[in-house]
Amino acid sequence: MIFGTFNDRLWYFALVFGGVSVVAMVIARHSWQQFQNALKAPLAWDNGDVPYQRDWDFRYWRRMGRLAAMLSIFLSVLWLIP
């Protein structure tokens, strides 16, 4: 009986991390588009040729999306094992 509830929690966590990965990848795509637009924009006098740090956020969100997806797959495999 204890294993049944634990098994259900694995499934719920797999679903949650799957949703988190989708959201993180959508944010990563939006950040990537902002980064590309920042590279196309004319240079400002105060930043020279370096884009703002927030324009590099796509790397963080892509990494978080992949990590959440891997964790979701891992938890769903653990859920399948009786």
PyMOL commands that set and color helices and strands:
alter all, ss='L'
color gray80, all
select helices_A, chain A and resi 2-40+53-80
alter helices_A, ss='H'
color red, helices_A
deselect
rebuild
show_as cartoon
